[in-house]
Structure formats: structure tokens, C-alpha cells
Amino acid sequence: MRYRHPEPEQIRVDGVLSALGHPVRLAAVRVLDEGGVHNCGSVLNVLGITAKSTMTHHWRVLREGGVIFQEPSGRENLLRLRRSDLDARYPGLLDAILSGAATDDATG
Amino acid sequence: MRYRHPEPEQIRVDGVLSALGHPVRLAAVRVLDEGGVHNCGSVLNVLGITAKSTMTHHWRVLREGGVIFQEPSGRENLLRLRRSDLDARYPGLLDAILSGAATDDATG
């Protein structure tokens, strides 16, 4: 099975914002922003999340919003941030969001 | 009755994103971004929305997310975008979001 992803021109900013407007999804994207391909399990480990089923929903929201690529690989899923697509369509948006999350961390 | 608003340092980026991650709320904020104080009715007119009760919910989400100030005035509510608070805490975020909405308009 392959997952469906929106084409770059099908991405909508309200979909990106609602996808990232959740603390768990925002935290997951911050992990993915370190670059490269991650598998679900490794992201959950970093986040300290054990409820894989809940995360399945979050990955879907991020994928359908155009924020991540998700591809099955054996019994795992590989995840990658769509940074170039997002930066091309919405210049500065992802950086401002990730900087904002860091600001929130710093101010408790 | 006065509404409660988060202090600038209580604003969280995921709250801002989820508040703006809805097409009606994003459209309302684009109207408010024209500047100054608006009343609910005038924003609804611009958006072509007649269901005032639904909008009450949307104003609350925007207010609690720290995106707008909402103050009662007689039988109306006055609304104002918290642009300076948002720009100070999350530089570039609101501009990137509003530019993104314009990009979406332009690409259908």
C-alpha cells in the first residue's frame, strides 16, 4: 500500500496550520526537521510516546496537510518533512513556526 | 462582561496555528489585518456569513489563542488583530501565514 499525498500545488495554508497546530504533531515535525528519513518508531522514541495507534492519526493529518511524506517500508513507515515543497510555496512559514516553538520552549 | 485574553507571554505557537488553521478563522483574520477595530457584524458581512452563532465559537478560538482582542461594546463586539503581540513573539509568522493565504487564492 502506498499513501496518497497532495501535490505541492494542492497544499493549502490552513491545512498546514491545522496540521501543525497540535503539540504532538508540532513536536514530531521538529524531530523530522533534523533532516533525512526517520521511521515512526524512532520519532515516537524521541517524543516518549508509546501509543502508536494515536500517532497513526497524527501522521495522516500531517501527510494529508502536505507537511510530510510517509512511505511504507516493510513493517515500518518512513517519514520525511516536505521542507522544500513548503519553503517553495510558503516562504518563511516553516522557519517562523519552528522558531516560534523554540520561543515557547524558552519561555516555559 | 469582559473577555479573558492570554498575556503575550502566555501565547503558544500551536494555539496560534490551530486558531488560524480553519478557513473561516483565517479569512476573518485577513479582514482584521486591514487594521483598526472592526465589529463582528462588519467582518461577517465581508465574509458573507450569516450564522452569527457559529462565528461566536470562532471568535473565542481566536481570542483564546492570542490572535485577537475581543471587547464588548453595547450589543456588539469589537475585534482587533493582536499584530504587535504576535509579531514581537513570533517574528515573521503572521506575515508568512497571510502571504500563504494569498498564494492559495492565486493558485485556486
Interface residues (C-beta under 8 A of the other chain):
Chain A: E9 R12 V13 D14 G15 V16 L17 S18 A19 L20 G21 H22 P23 L26 R89 Y90 P91 G92 L93 D95 A96 I97 S99 G100 A101 T103 D104 T107
Chain B: E9 R12 V13 D14 G15 V16 L17 S18 A19 L20 G21 H22 P23 L26 R89 Y90 P91 G92 L93 D95 A96 I97 S99 G100 A101 T103 D104 T107
